[in-house]
């Protein structure tokens, strides 16, 4: 993964989230991508912490956008890996990182969210 791509992608990804435009956010992902987050279990009741597909993840993210109307991300770094990038940012919970694995199409096929501060009590 080229550093330039990682930086461009991360800037657009953060801008999409800051726009609160769910379609713009979802445009970065394959139709059947898988999302893993510790908040999924609490917010949508999926014990595995994983959701698959734009419909399921879109519903989860729509709830998040509605419950946090002032949601805003600040990009701190974009780290390039092998067919993946890590978007390191500051969000409403503090520091966070999303590890994004890409398919050959250039869209995200798997995403893994990590948070500095998280507990089941403060999800959502």
Phi and psi in degrees as GROMACS dihedral restraints (atoms count N, CA, C in turn):
[ dihedral_restraints ]
;  ai    aj    ak    al  type     phi  dphi    fc
    3     4     5     6     1   -79.7    20    10
    4     5     6     7     1   142.2    20    10
    6     7     8     9     1   -58.5    20    10
    7     8     9    10     1   -40.0    20    10
    9    10    11    12     1   -59.7    20    10
   10    11    12    13     1   -42.9    20    10
   12    13    14    15     1   -63.4    20    10
   13    14    15    16     1   -44.5    20    10
   15    16    17    18     1   -58.1    20    10
   16    17    18    19     1   -44.7    20    10
   18    19    20    21     1   -67.5    20    10
   19    20    21    22     1   -44.1    20    10
   21    22    23    24     1   -63.1    20    10
   22    23    24    25     1   -45.5    20    10
   24    25    26    27     1   -61.7    20    10
   25    26    27    28     1   -47.1    20    10
   27    28    29    30     1   -61.7    20    10
   28    29    30    31     1   -41.1    20    10
   30    31    32    33     1   -63.4    20    10
   31    32    33    34     1   -44.1    20    10
   33    34    35    36     1   -68.1    20    10
   34    35    36    37     1   -39.1    20    10
   36    37    38    39     1   -60.9    20    10
   37    38    39    40     1   -47.4    20    10
   39    40    41    42     1   -64.1    20    10
   40    41    42    43     1   -42.8    20    10
   42    43    44    45     1   -61.3    20    10
   43    44    45    46     1   -39.3    20    10
   45    46    47    48     1   -63.1    20    10
   46    47    48    49     1   -46.7    20    10
   48    49    50    51     1   -61.6    20    10
   49    50    51    52     1   -42.9    20    10
   51    52    53    54     1   -67.9    20    10
   52    53    54    55     1   -21.3    20    10
   54    55    56    57     1   -78.0    20    10
   55    56    57    58     1   -18.9    20    10
   57    58    59    60     1    62.4    20    10
   58    59    60    61     1    22.3    20    10
   60    61    62    63     1   -93.2    20    10
   61    62    63    64     1   101.6    20    10
   63    64    65    66     1   -59.5    20    10
   64    65    66    67     1   -40.1    20    10
   66    67    68    69     1   -63.9    20    10
   67    68    69    70     1   -39.8    20    10
   69    70    71    72     1   -64.0    20    10
   70    71    72    73     1   -40.4    20    10
   72    73    74    75     1   -63.0    20    10
   73    74    75    76     1   -51.7    20    10
   75    76    77    78     1   -65.6    20    10
   76    77    78    79     1   -21.0    20    10
   78    79    80    81     1   -63.0    20    10
   79    80    81    82     1   -17.4    20    10
   81    82    83    84     1   -79.1    20    10
   82    83    84    85     1    -6.7    20    10
   84    85    86    87     1  -120.8    20    10
   85    86    87    88     1   149.9    20    10
   87    88    89    90     1   -63.7    20    10
   88    89    90    91     1   156.1    20    10
   90    91    92    93     1   -60.0    20    10
   91    92    93    94     1   -35.1    20    10
   93    94    95    96     1  -109.2    20    10
   94    95    96    97     1    27.7    20    10
   96    97    98    99     1   -64.9    20    10
   97    98    99   100     1   161.1    20    10
   99   100   101   102     1  -115.3    20    10
  100   101   102   103     1   134.0    20    10
  102   103   104   105     1  -115.7    20    10
  103   104   105   106     1   131.8    20    10
  105   106   107   108     1  -120.3    20    10
  106   107   108   109     1   130.2    20    10
  108   109   110   111     1  -157.7    20    10
  109   110   111   112     1   141.3    20    10
  111   112   113   114     1   -66.3    20    10
  112   113   114   115     1   -17.0    20    10
  114   115   116   117     1   -83.1    20    10
  115   116   117   118     1   -21.7    20    10
  117   118   119   120     1   -57.1    20    10
  118   119   120   121     1   -42.7    20    10
  120   121   122   123     1   -58.0    20    10
  121   122   123   124     1   -41.9    20    10
  123   124   125   126     1   -80.7    20    10
  124   125   126   127     1   -44.9    20    10
  126   127   128   129     1   -73.3    20    10
  127   128   129   130     1   -37.1    20    10
  129   130   131   132     1  -120.3    20    10
  130   131   132   133     1     1.3    20    10
  132   133   134   135     1    77.6    20    10
  133   134   135   136     1    15.0    20    10
  135   136   137   138     1   -89.1    20    10
  136   137   138   139     1   105.7    20    10
  138   139   140   141     1   -60.9    20    10
  139   140   141   142     1   -28.0    20    10
  141   142   143   144     1   -71.4    20    10
  142   143   144   145     1   -18.7    20    10
  144   145   146   147     1    76.2    20    10
  145   146   147   148     1    14.7    20    10
  147   148   149   150     1  -128.1    20    10
  148   149   150   151     1   144.7    20    10
  150   151   152   153     1  -132.7    20    10
  151   152   153   154     1   150.2    20    10
  153   154   155   156     1  -126.2    20    10
  154   155   156   157     1   133.1    20    10
  156   157   158   159     1    95.8    20    10
  157   158   159   160     1   152.5    20    10
  159   160   161   162     1   -63.6    20    10
  160   161   162   163     1   -33.6    20    10
  162   163   164   165     1   -64.8    20    10
  163   164   165   166     1   -50.7    20    10
  165   166   167   168     1   -66.9    20    10
  166   167   168   169     1   -48.0    20    10
  168   169   170   171     1   -69.8    20    10
  169   170   171   172     1   -37.0    20    10
  171   172   173   174     1   -59.8    20    10
  172   173   174   175     1   -39.9    20    10
  174   175   176   177     1   -63.4    20    10
  175   176   177   178     1   -42.3    20    10
  177   178   179   180     1   -62.6    20    10
  178   179   180   181     1   -47.9    20    10
  180   181   182   183     1   -68.3    20    10
  181   182   183   184     1   -34.0    20    10
  183   184   185   186     1   -60.8    20    10
  184   185   186   187     1   -42.5    20    10
  186   187   188   189     1   -61.5    20    10
  187   188   189   190     1   -42.3    20    10
  189   190   191   192     1   -63.8    20    10
  190   191   192   193     1   -44.9    20    10
  192   193   194   195     1   -64.6    20    10
  193   194   195   196     1   -36.3    20    10
  195   196   197   198     1   -71.0    20    10
  196   197   198   199     1   -39.5    20    10
  198   199   200   201     1   -79.4    20    10
  199   200   201   202     1   -15.8    20    10
  201   202   203   204     1  -129.6    20    10
  202   203   204   205     1    75.5    20    10
  204   205   206   207     1   -63.5    20    10
  205   206   207   208     1   -22.7    20    10
  207   208   209   210     1   -98.6    20    10
  208   209   210   211     1    18.9    20    10
  210   211   212   213     1   -54.9    20    10
  211   212   213   214     1   128.7    20    10
  213   214   215   216     1  -151.1    20    10
  214   215   216   217     1   135.2    20    10
  216   217   218   219     1  -109.2    20    10
  217   218   219   220     1   144.8    20    10
  219   220   221   222     1  -118.4    20    10
  220   221   222   223     1   115.7    20    10
  222   223   224   225     1   -69.0    20    10
  223   224   225   226     1   126.6    20    10
  225   226   227   228     1  -104.4    20    10
  226   227   228   229     1   -37.7    20    10
  228   229   230   231     1  -165.2    20    10
  229   230   231   232     1   153.6    20    10
  231   232   233   234     1  -122.5    20    10
  232   233   234   235     1   117.8    20    10
  234   235   236   237     1  -107.7    20    10
  235   236   237   238     1   128.3    20    10
  237   238   239   240     1   -92.4    20    10
  238   239   240   241     1   138.9    20    10
  240   241   242   243     1  -131.0    20    10
  241   242   243   244     1  -160.1    20    10
  243   244   245   246     1   -87.0    20    10
  244   245   246   247     1   109.8    20    10
  246   247   248   249     1    53.2    20    10
  247   248   249   250     1    29.7    20    10
  249   250   251   252     1  -155.4    20    10
  250   251   252   253     1   159.3    20    10
  252   253   254   255     1  -136.5    20    10
  253   254   255   256     1   158.1    20    10
  255   256   257   258     1  -116.3    20    10
  256   257   258   259     1   123.7    20    10
  258   259   260   261     1   -97.0    20    10
  259   260   261   262     1   114.4    20    10
  261   262   263   264     1  -103.6    20    10
  262   263   264   265     1   122.9    20    10
  264   265   266   267     1  -148.9    20    10
  265   266   267   268     1   166.8    20    10
  267   268   269   270     1  -106.0    20    10
  268   269   270   271     1   127.5    20    10
  270   271   272   273     1  -123.8    20    10
  271   272   273   274     1  -166.1    20    10
  273   274   275   276     1   -68.5    20    10
  274   275   276   277     1   -18.7    20    10
  276   277   278   279     1   -95.5    20    10
  277   278   279   280     1    -1.6    20    10
  279   280   281   282     1   111.1    20    10
  280   281   282   283     1  -147.8    20    10
  282   283   284   285     1   -70.9    20    10
  283   284   285   286     1   143.9    20    10
  285   286   287   288     1  -149.1    20    10
  286   287   288   289     1   158.2    20    10
  288   289   290   291     1  -142.1    20    10
  289   290   291   292     1   138.2    20    10
  291   292   293   294     1  -120.2    20    10
  292   293   294   295     1   122.8    20    10
  294   295   296   297     1   -94.4    20    10
  295   296   297   298     1   120.3    20    10
  297   298   299   300     1  -117.4    20    10
  298   299   300   301     1   120.6    20    10
  300   301   302   303     1  -100.9    20    10
  301   302   303   304     1   133.2    20    10
  303   304   305   306     1  -104.9    20    10
  304   305   306   307     1   148.9    20    10
  306   307   308   309     1   -90.4    20    10
  307   308   309   310     1   177.4    20    10
  309   310   311   312     1   -63.4    20    10
  310   311   312   313     1   -21.0    20    10
  312   313   314   315     1   -75.1    20    10
  313   314   315   316     1   -11.7    20    10
  315   316   317   318     1    88.9    20    10
  316   317   318   319     1     7.6    20    10
  318   319   320   321     1  -107.8    20    10
  319   320   321   322     1   160.4    20    10
  321   322   323   324     1   -74.0    20    10
  322   323   324   325     1   130.4    20    10
  324   325   326   327     1  -104.9    20    10
  325   326   327   328     1   -26.0    20    10
  327   328   329   330     1  -143.8    20    10
  328   329   330   331     1   141.4    20    10
  330   331   332   333     1  -136.1    20    10
  331   332   333   334     1   138.6    20    10
  333   334   335   336     1  -129.3    20    10
  334   335   336   337     1   116.0    20    10
  336   337   338   339     1   -95.3    20    10
  337   338   339   340     1   140.0    20    10
  339   340   341   342     1  -133.7    20    10
  340   341   342   343     1   138.6    20    10
  342   343   344   345     1  -128.6    20    10
  343   344   345   346     1   143.2    20    10
  345   346   347   348     1   -67.0    20    10
  346   347   348   349     1   -47.3    20    10
  348   349   350   351     1  -118.1    20    10
  349   350   351   352     1   119.3    20    10
  351   352   353   354     1  -158.9    20    10
  352   353   354   355     1   138.0    20    10
  354   355   356   357     1  -149.9    20    10
  355   356   357   358     1   161.2    20    10
  357   358   359   360     1   -60.4    20    10
  358   359   360   361     1   -29.1    20    10
  360   361   362   363     1   -70.7    20    10
  361   362   363   364     1   -29.5    20    10
  363   364   365   366     1  -104.2    20    10
  364   365   366   367     1    11.9    20    10
  366   367   368   369     1   -69.2    20    10
  367   368   369   370     1   140.2    20    10
